[in-house]
Amino acid sequence: MSNANSNTASSKKHIRKTSEDNETLNEYYASPAKDKKVQLSSTIIACFVTLVIGVVVGLNWNGIAAQLGIGGKKSDISKIDFDSLNDVYMSLAENYDGELDKTKIIEEAKRGLVNAAGDKYTYYMTTEEAEKFKKDLEGDVGAGIGVEIGERDGFVKVLRTTEGNPARKAGVLAGDIIYKADGEDISALSVEDVAKKLRGEAGTTVVLTVVRNNEEKEFTLVRETINNASVYVNYRNGGKTAVLTISRFDSDTGKLAEEKAKEILGKGCTKLIVDLRGNGGGYVNAAKDVASLWIDGDIVVEQRSANGEYNEKTYANSGKAILKDMKTILLVNGSTASASEILTGALHDYGKATIIGEKTYGKGCVQALENFMDGSVLRVTIAKWYTPHGNNIHEEGIEPDKVVERTFEQINKDVDPQLDAALAY
């Protein structure tokens, strides 16, 4: 989440870039996923792709191990003996009745190695996956069907559909369980993998099957380019109340939020509602820039690592707090995560905002992006973050000051008791 020093060395097989927090959610992609995955079909057919060409992975391991120590700062790192792993590969190659894709085997071996850490926020991305990840974070999601999805009750469900996009126009509803894409059962996949199945080139077709009230419903949808601004505003109560929606924290969010804040003040608004529902995070610097509209130079977030190597405090910008005296309400829900929770925690700790809605997701850990020469990326947890008052909300979330729930039925009817409560507050 915070910036890491940039190191480039020709002797290394990787290049560190930043330690930004990149958990992202937007109107098309996905909300943060929980661990449990439940499949609708009666059996799980698992593909066995184990592991590795020991020599090749051994060559790459020096780079990976150094990165897991973040620059070699851990003193207790030792190499792993991959001989037994290579034995598995040799046996597989000698006995398997079919062709083996060695490139895929190596990629899956790297992925499995990282997954063994047991941390859902630490994972390996291939070159292609890393490029898509970067585009998603910047809002360049390409073409899709216009749904926000997330895991609820053990299923990947539609959390909402976006205005004017294919899913809403076809009749897909919030609460629908994602079952199949083009006839393929995807119910056991992660939220991120389901999202990948739904994306594609503009103009292409995807047949989406959902389960609603225990019945299957099929929709043939033509993907469209999704318009997904990170910040926008509308006005209520005769123009006296502004509703500022922040869908993610990308590289432009701080600048856009400041522009909208000046617009809001120029219109003479007396109350501001900041809608962070469904915002799964983004860059911590963007969250810092937005927080600086209320907080003048004080700490926004602190990160601490167990070994003390990555302890760092992030402070708000000075002289930017043009909203410090504005009555502010934050709208949050179970998909409000990461950088959104940093903003929520900071404004709440300083008494700058009242929180209305549902408990937030609870992501209070920091990831670094470790970039390798082939374009692949290791995303690795290096620390936990804490609010200005020293609270870490990891796996706990932030409880609202006023709890107001919003059901799928209310979402589909465009009924918004959370916004209504904020407008009446």
N, C-alpha and C positions, 0 to 999 in steps of 0.2 A: 504494500500500500504506500509506503513512503519511498522516496527516491533512494536507490542504492548507487554507490560509486560505480562509474563505468570503467571496466578493465578490459583491455584488448591485448592479447599476447599471442604471438605467432606460434608459440610452443604448445598452446592449449587447443583443445578441440571444441571449445565453446566460447561464446562471448556473452557476458552478463549485460543485460540492458537496464532493467528497472526492477524495483520491488513494489510496483503498484498493485493495488488490490483490483483484480479484474473479474470478480464475480459479477456477471451482467445479466440484466433482464430487460427486455423491451417488449413492445406490443406484439411483436411477431415471435420472438425466439422462445424464451423459456424462463420460468421462475425457478428459484433454487430447489433442488431435489433432495428428498430425504432418503434414508438408506433402504427402506423397505420397498420391494418391487413385487407386485402381484400380477400374475398372468391370467387371462381369461380362459385360454384353452386348457385342456385337462392335463397336458404334459408339457414339460420343458425339454426341447431338443437342444442340447448343448453341443457346440462345435469345439472339438479339441484341437487347439493350435498351440502346442507347447513347444515351445521354447526354441532352441537357440543354436547358432553356430558359435561354439565357445571361443574360438580364436577371435572372431570379428567382434563379438560382444566384449571380450576381454580387452581388446584395443579401445573400445568406446568406454569401458568401465572407468578407466582413469579419469576421464572427463566427468563422467556422471558422479563418481565418488567425490571428486573435488567440489562439484556443485552442491551436493548434499551437505557438504561441510561449509558451503558458501565461501569460496575463495581459499579453501584449505585451512580455515581457522580452527577446525576441530582437530585435536591432537590425537584422538584415539581411533582414527579411521585406518582400517587395514584392508588390503585387497581380499576379494573373495575368490576361492578356488572354484572355477567353473568346469572342472573336469567331469564331474558327475552330470552336469547339465549337457555337456557335449555328448556324453554317453547316451543320454535320452535322445538327442537329435540323431546320432548315428544309427541307433536302433530303429527310430522312426523312418529314417531315409532308406534303410535296408529292407524294411518289412512293409512299408505302406504301399497299398495297391492303388497307385495314382501319382499324379504330378505334385511336387511340392514347390511352392513359391518361396524361394529363399529370402527375398526382400521382405515379404510379409512376415515370415518367421522371425526375422531379426526385429522388425518393428513391434511385433506382438511380444517378443521377449523383453524389449525395453519397457513396454507398457506394463507387463506383468511384474517386472522388477520394481518399478515405481509404485504400482498398486499394492505391493507387499508391505508398504509403509502403513497401510490401514487407515489412511486419512483421505476422506473423499475430496478434499480441496487440493491434494497433492496428486498430480497426474502428468502423464507424458502425452504430448501432442506431436503428430507427424507434421511434416512441412505443410501439407494441405490443410490439416486441421488447425494449425497455428495461424495460417493466413485467414481462414474463416473466422477464427476467434477474434482476431484483430479487427476485421470488418464489422463483426457483430457489436463489438465494444464501441466502435465509432458510429454505429447506427446504420452502417451500410449492410443491411441484411439481405440485399438482393430482392428476389421475388418470393412470395409466399401466399398464404391464404388469409392472413390477418387475424391470428388468434394468439392470445396469451395462454400458455399452458403451464401446469404445475402439478405436483403430486398431492393428492388429497385422498385420505382413507385407503392408501395403498394402491391407488390407480392414478395414471396420468390423465388428468381431466382438463377440459377447457375452462379456464378461469373467467375469460371474457373474450368477446369478439370486438374488433375495432371498426369504427364507423366507415361505411363506404367500401369495405373490402370484401373479397369473395365469400368468406365463411358466413358473415352476417347476412349478406344478400341471399345466400342459399338456405338459411334457416338453421345453421349450427348454433347451439345454445350453450351458455355457461352451465357447467355441471355435466355435460356430455363426456362419457369415458372414451378416450381414444383407443380404438380396437385394431383397425387395419388400415394400411395404406396400399392402394393398388392390389388388394387381395392378400397382402402379406400381414400376418399377425405380428403386430409390434407392441402388444400390450405388456410384454415383459421387459421392454427396453427402458433405459433411463429417459428422463425428460429431455436431456440434450440430444440423445440419439433419435427420439421421436421427432424433435424439431428438425433434425437433418433430413428425415424422411419426408417432411412436409414442404421443405424448401426446394427450389429448383429454378430453372430459367423462366423468365416472364413469358407467358403464352403457352406453357406446357400444362398438361392436365394431371391431376392426382385424384384418384377415387378414394375418398375418406369414408371409413365405416366407423360409426360411434355406437355406443350402447346407451340408451336412454330409457329409463323405467323398465329395465330388463329386456328391452327389445332393440334389435339392430336397426340402424338407419344408415343409408348410404347416400353420399353426396358426391357428385362429379364437379370438381372445382378447377377453374383455370387460374393458375398462379398469376399474380399481378405484383408490380413493384410497390413495396410498402412505404408509404410516407410516414416517417417516424421522427418528428422533431423531439429534441430532448427537453425543451422548455417552451411552454406556451401559457397564455393567460386569458381568462375571460372575467367578466364583471357581473356582479349580482347586486341585489338590494339597491336598485337605482344608481349603480355605479359606485356605491360607497364601500363595497366589499370586493376585493380582488381574489380570484382563485388561481393560484400559480401552480401549474402541474409540471413536475420534473420527472421524466420517464426513465432517465439514467444519468450517470455522471461521466460524460465524455470530455474530450479536450476543449469543446466549445461551451460547455454548460455554464462555467463560471461567468464568462463574458455575456452569454445570453441572459442569465439570471440578473446580472447587474443592469443590463439594458431594460429588462422588464421591471425591475425594482424602481428605476428612475421614472419609467412610464406610469407605474402605479402611484408614486408620490405626486407626479405631475397632475394626475387626475383627482387628487384630493381624497384618496381612499382612507378610511379610518380603521379598516380591518383587513387582514391578509390571511387567507387559508392556503397553506402549502400542501399540495396533494402528492404524497410519496407512495401511495398504494401501488403495488406491482413494480416498484423500482427496486431491482435487485442489486444495484450498486454501480461500480465503475472506478474511476480514478479518485484516490484519496485527495489529491491536490484540487480536483474539481469540487469535492465536498468541502474542503477547506475554504476555497474561494467563495462558495455559496454561504457558508457559515460566517464569513467575514462581513456579510451584509448586516449581521446582527451583533457580532462579537468583535471588539476592537483590540487586536493584538494579543489576546489571551490564548491559552492552550485550547486546542480543539480536540486533539486525540493524542494519546501516548501509546507507543508500542514497546513491549518488553519481551525478550526472549529468555529462555531458561538459563542459557549460558552467559547472558548479559552482553552478547556481542551486538545485538540489534536494538538496544534500548534507544529510543528516539522520541522526541516530543515535536508535534506539529502545531505551530501557532497560527492564529488568524492574521490576515493582513491588517496593517494599521491604516486608519483613515478612511476605511471603506464602509463603516457600519451605519449606512444611511437608513436602515430599518430598525435600529436599536430601540426606538420608542414606539414602533408599530405594534398594535395588538395582533398577535400571531397565533394561529392554530395549525398544528400538523395533523394531517390525516394519514394513518398508517394501517397496514393489515399484515397477514401472515406471509406475504411476498415482499414486504419491505425489508431489505437486507443489506448488510455490509456497509458500503459507503453511505447509504441512506440512514442506517442506524447510527453511524458516526455523527451525521448532521442532527439526527433526532436526539441522541444522547447529549451532545454539546449544548444545543439550544435549551433542552430541558434542565440540564445541570445549572445553567446560568439564569434560569427563570425567564428565558426569552420567549417561550412558547408553551402552549397547552397541547397535550396529545389526546386525540380522539380517534377511536376505531378499535382495532383488534391487536393483540400482542404481535410484535414483529418477529421475523424469522429466527434471529439469533445466530448471526455469523460474526464472531469477534476474533478472527485470526487473520494473520497477515501473510500474503503470498509474494514470493519473488518469481520473476520470469527469467529463466536461464536459457539463453539462446545458443544453439549449437550451429556449427558451420554449415551443416546441410539444410538449415532452415527449421529444423525441429526445435521444440521448446519443452523444457521441464518447468512445470509450475509447482513450486514447493513451499509449504508452510514454514515460515522462519520465526514467527513470533505471534503473540496475542496483542490485541489493542484494548485500551482502557479509556473510558470517558474522563472528562476533566476531574470528576470527583472520585476517580479510581475504580470504577465499576467495569468489569468485563462481562459481557452479556452472551458469551459463546454458549450456544445450545439452550439458552434461557430466554433470550429476546427481551424487549422492552415493553413493560406493561403500560397501557394508556392511562391517562388521568381519568378519562371517561370511556368506559367500554361500550361500544355500539357495534353490533354485528350486522353483516349484510349477507343475505342468503343468495344462492344461485337464482332462485325464483325472482328475488328483487332485482338482481342484475339484469335478468332477461326482460323484466318489465320496465327497466330503466328507472327503478325506484332506488333512491340513495339515502337511506336514513343516516348514514355517517356524515355526508355532506349537509344534510338538513340539520343535524345536531351542531355542526360547526357554524352554519349560518345563524343558528339561533343562539349561540353561545355569547 
